[in-house]
Amino acid sequence: MSKLVTAAHAASLIKDGMVVSVSSSSGLGCPDAVLAAIGERFDAEGHPRAITTLHPIAAGDMYGIKGIDHLAKPGLLKRTLCGSYPSGPSSAEPPRIWQMIGDDSVAAYNVPSGIL
């Protein structure tokens, strides 16, 4: 049996209410294809719902790697615990996750990276 799976298959393993841990350093090593597949699955099926993300360092950036922003959709993301959020130039539109936090439509916790 192969130990490799497609991003779509990995996304299919995420159930409603699960905690999803993302290990990356901003855009470096970010599992962007898997995060995109989770967001696409939610758009198509309405699942997974109410997931929590946990990531010590920002998952994604504002330079083309959307990262956690793939999950920044009402109904999909319930809570996020992280050491930092995606950032980039101030001239760019803020990531959707920032907008969700500002709108109070997701429970967001910013915890020191060393704690996570």
N, C-alpha and C positions, 0 to 999 in steps of 0.2 A: 504494500500500500504506500502510495506517495505521501510524503509529509508536506507537500506543497498544495495549497488550495488557491482558487481564484479569489479575488476581492469580493465578488458577488457571493461566493460560497461562505466566506468568512462573515459577511454581513448577514447571511441567512441564519447564522448561529446565535445572533443577538436576540434575546427575548425581551418582552416588555418588562420594564422595571430593573433591568440589569445595570451593574456598574461596569463601565468600560474604561480601562486604564490605557492611556496613550503615552508612549515613551518617545519623546523627540526633543530636539533643541531648536525651537522656532521651526524653521523650514527644514533643518537638517535631520534626516532620518524620520521625517514625519510620514506615517502610513496614510498618505493622502488618498491613494486609490481605495483603500478600505473604508476610510471615513466618507469618501464620495459615494461608495456603494451602499453604505448604511443610509445616507441621505436619500439616495435614489430609491432604495427599497421602501423607505417611509413614504416618499411621494407616490409610489405605485400601489402599495398595499396598506398604508396607514400603520405600519409596524416596522420597527419596534417603537413603542410609546414609553414616555416617562423614564428615559434612561438617565443615569448619572455618569458624568465623565470625571476622571481623576487624572490629572497630568501635572507633574512638578514644574515643568517649563512650558511656555507657550507652545501649543500644537498648531503650527502654521505661521504664516507671516502675511504681510501686505504686498508681497512682491511676486505673487502668482501661485503660492501654495496656500490654499484655503484652509486646510487642516480642520480645526474644530468648527469653523464656519459652515462646513457641510452639514453639521448637526444642529445649527442654530435655527431651528424651526419650532414654532409653538406646537406642543403635543409630542414632539420627538424628545426634546431635551427638557428634563425637569430640574436638574441640578448640576452644577459644575464646581469642583473643588480643584484649585490649581495654584501654582506658584506665580504664574504670570499669564497674561493673555496676549494674543497676537498683536503686533504693533508694526509700525512702518512710518513713512513720511506723513507729516501733519497735513500735507496737501491732499492726501488720498481720503476717500470716503471711509469712515470707521467700519471695522468688521461688523457683521450682523450680530455676533455675540455681544459686542459692546452695546449695540442698540437694544438687544433683549435685556441686558442687565439694566440699562438706563430706563427702560420701560417697565421694569420690575416684572417681566414675564418669564424669568428663570431665576431660581435660587442660586446665587453665585457667591462663592467663598474664595477669598484670596489668602492663602496660607503660605508661610515661608517654605521655599523649596526643600530645605533640609528636613522639615517636619514630614513632608509627603514621602 
